[in-house]
Amino acid sequence: MIDRRCAYLTMDDIRDFVTDADLSFEPMRSLGWSVDMVSWRDPAVDWNLYDAVYICTPWDYPEDPDAFFDVLERIDSSRALLVNSLDLVNWNLEKTYLRDLESRGATIVPSLWLENYDRSAVVGAFDTFESDRLVIKPVVGANAVDTFVLDAPLASEVNDRLASTFAGRACVVQPFVANIQVEGEYSLFFLAGEYSHAIRKVPESGDFRVQEEHGADILPVEAPARLIEEATDVVALVEPQPVYVRADFVRDNDDYLLMELELIEPSLYLRTNAGAPERFARAFDAHVRKADTQ
């Protein structure tokens, strides 16, 4: 019996992106949920009509993060339960959450945090990180938009473009981990705190971007036991515990370095693991029903 209604938050037009959230529709339905795909930009939505809202695929939110957060606040003020929670979203919205995780014991890619673009700081980072290649990206961003790989020495025309791109925007500078172009990036998925499945994202030859929209290969994998253990420890550092999370790692020699811990709108790559859609639905349903009793 369908007795609950859920909105999957998405974009006005998602045709240029790859998504498989629809694979969870039937498992959700079997647990009593009807699902609507709803654009976060639609001002006419009455969130009180829903029991829960899943932050599914609103992948254009970095274009206007303030407006996006305003929508989430309206959802949070309605009768609908926002999943993941607003507190987690607020914390995860800026990549500075990685500093918090590092202070709690996580091993992240070494990072230099800048409130504004600073040429001298970027140039100095080549020496600080003992690397002749760097990555710079916005503190609020997604899908590798405005992400640049920099080679030493920093050319004046590149500096001019960076100064324009990051004018008034906080950014983070990191050493370029070359193995991402060879082995790629590991993504491990956790549902209700339990490890679910993993993929390896391998960029096109000569590229560094691991999103499939940029041509990367998505490979289902059995993650190494040590990586699962490390990812489990990282997820345990998050409070409150998320219903869903994607942990991204890159291997640098013998170390796995955390690149992202995505709690807002990660693609869960449900198509890469036969049991993943059902595990997601069960985790989601259990979370909402538990919240109803509190």
N, C-alpha and C positions, 0 to 999 in steps of 0.2 A: 504494500500500500504506500502510495506517495503521500507523505504527510509533512515534508519539509521542502523548503525552496532555497536554492543557492544561486548567487550571481558569481560568475567567473569574470573578473575584471579584465578587460582587454583594450584594444585600440579601435579607432574609427575604421581603419583599413589595415588588415594584417596580411594582405596577399603577398607582400614581398618577403615575408618571414616564414620559417618552417616551424610548425607547432603540431604537437600530437596530444594536446589536452583533451581532445574529444574522446580519446581512448578511455578516459575515466568516467565518461557519461553513464555507460551501462553499469559499471560497478557501483557508482553513486546511486543510480536508480534502484538497484537491487537492495540498497540499504534505506530506501524510502525518500530519496532526494530527487527533485526535479532541478535541472540546471539551465540557466540562461547565460549566454555570452553577452556582456554589457560593457559598452565603451565607458571608460572613466571620464571622458570628456562630455558625456551626455548630461546636460543640466536638468533634464526632465525626470530623471530616475527618482523614484521614491524608495529609498533604501529600507524603509520600514516594512516593505512588502516581503523582505527576505529574512530568513533565519540566520544566514551566514553569507559572507562575501570572501571569496578566495582571490587573492592578488595574483592573477594568472599570467597574462601576457600584455601588460600595459607598457610595452618596451619603448615607447616614445616619451616616457615621462621626463628623461633628462632635459628635454627641450623646454620644460616648464615645471621644475620640481616643486616650486611653491604652490602652484595651482594643483598639482597632483596631491601634495600633502594636505591641502585644504579639503579635497574630496575625501581623502582617507579619514580626516577628522570628522567630516559630516557622517560618514559611514559609522565611525566609532561612536558617534553621539546618537545614532539610531538604535533600533531594537536588534539590528543585525550584528552578528559577531564577526569581527574582522580577523582574517587568518592569512598570514601571521599577524601578531598583535601590533597595535600602533607603536608601542614602546620599542619593539624590536625593529620595526620599519624606521622609526626615527633614528635609532642608533646605527642602523645599517645603511642609511641613505648616503652617508659620506664615507669614503674609504678610510677615513681616520679611525674607524672601528678597528682596523688592523693594528693600530698602535695600542689600543686597549687589549687586544688578544695577545700581542707580544708581551705586554706588561704582566699578563696572567700566565705566561709560559709558552705560548705558541711560537714556532719558528717561522717567520715570514720572510719574504724576499726583502733584503735590506732596503730601507726607504728614507728619502729626504723629503720632508713635508714643507711646502712653501705656500704662504697665504697669497702671494702674488708672484708673477714671474720675475726671476732674478737671474740675469745672465751670469754674473760672477759665481753665484751659488751652483748653477748648472755646470759651468765649466769646472768648478772645484770638485764636483761630484765624480768626474772621471778619475781624479786622484784618490778621493775618499773611498770609492768602491773598487779601486785598482782595476778598472775596466775601460776598454777603449770604445765600448758601446753602451748607451743608456736608453732607457725608456722614460718618456714623460707623458703623463695622462692627467685628465681632470679628476678632482676629488669626487665629483658627482658626474657619473657617465656610465655608458653601457655600449655594448656591441663594438668596442674599439674605436668609437667616434672620438676624434681629436686625440688619438694616441699616436705618438711619434717615436721612431727609433733614431737615435742621434749617434753620429760618429765623431770621434775626436780627430782633428780640432773642429770646434763648432763654427761652421761657415756663417758669414754675416747674413746671407739671405735666409738661412735657416733660423738664425736668431731673430730676424725681423718677423718671420712668420710665427714663431713661438710667442714673441711679445704681443703680436696682434691676437693670436688665438687665446692666450691666457690673460689678457688684460682684465684685471678685476676678478680673476677666477683663481681659486686655490687649486694647486696641482701637486702631484707626487712624482719624484724622480727615483728611478731604480736602476740597478745594473741590468743589462740585457742578459738573460740566461739563455745561452746559445742552444741548449738541449731542447728548447721548445720547438726549434725548427727541425729537430731530428726525431725525438721521441714524442714530442707534443706535450699536451697538458692532460693530467688526470682529473676527472670530475667524479666525486663520490657523493651519493645521494643518501640522505638519512630521513626517515619518516617516523615521527613520534620518538625520536631519539635512537632509533635502531637502524643500523646499516641496511640498505636495501639493494643497491646495485651500483655499477661503475661503468664509465666509458673513458676512452682515450681520444682526445681531439687532436688531429694532426693537420697542421696548416698546409696549404699548397706549397709546392717547391718554391723557395725564395721568399715566401711570405712568413709572417709571424702571427697573424690573426687566426684564432682557433674557432671562430664562429662559422657555422656551415653556410651562412649567408655570404661569407667571403671565400667559399670554396673548400673549407676544411673537411676532412674525412672524419666521420663519427664512428668509432669502433667500440662495440661492446667488449668489455674485458673482465677477467677475474683480477681484481686489484690485489697487489702483493699484500701479504698478511701484515707486514710492518707498516704499510701505508694505511691500511684499514685501522690499525691500532692508533696510529698518529692522528688520523682524521677523527676517530671516535673521541680521543682526548681533547681535540680542539672543539668539537661540538659540545662536549661536556662543560666547556668554559662559558657557554652562553646561558644567560639567565634573563627572562624565563626561557625554558626550553622551547624551541620552535616545533611546529607541526611538520614542516618540511624545510630542508636546507640542502644546498649544493656546496661542497667544499672542493675548491680547485687547487691543485698542487702541480709544481714542476720539479723534476729531479735535477739536482745540481751535484754532480759526482755521486756521493753516497747519501746525500741529504735530500729529503722531500721538503720543499719550501711552500708555505701557504701563499697563494696568490690572491684568492678571494674566498670569502665565506658569504654566499649569497642567500639572504633570508627574505628578500622582497618578492621578486618575480622571476626566479630561475626557471628556465626550461628544465623539466624533470626527465626528459628523454624516456618517456614511458614506453615507447616502441622498442627500446633496446633490451627490455627484460620482460618476459612473459607474465611474471607475477606483480610487476610494479604498479599497473593501474589499480588492481585490487588492494594492494598494500596502501596506496595513497588514499583510496576511498575509506578504508577501515580506519586509518589514522585520523583523517579529517572528521569522520562521523563520530569517533570516540571522543575527540577533543571537544566538539560542539556539545555532545550529550553530557560530558563531564562538566562543562561550563554551565549548563542548564541547572545543575544540581548545586552549584556554589552560590 
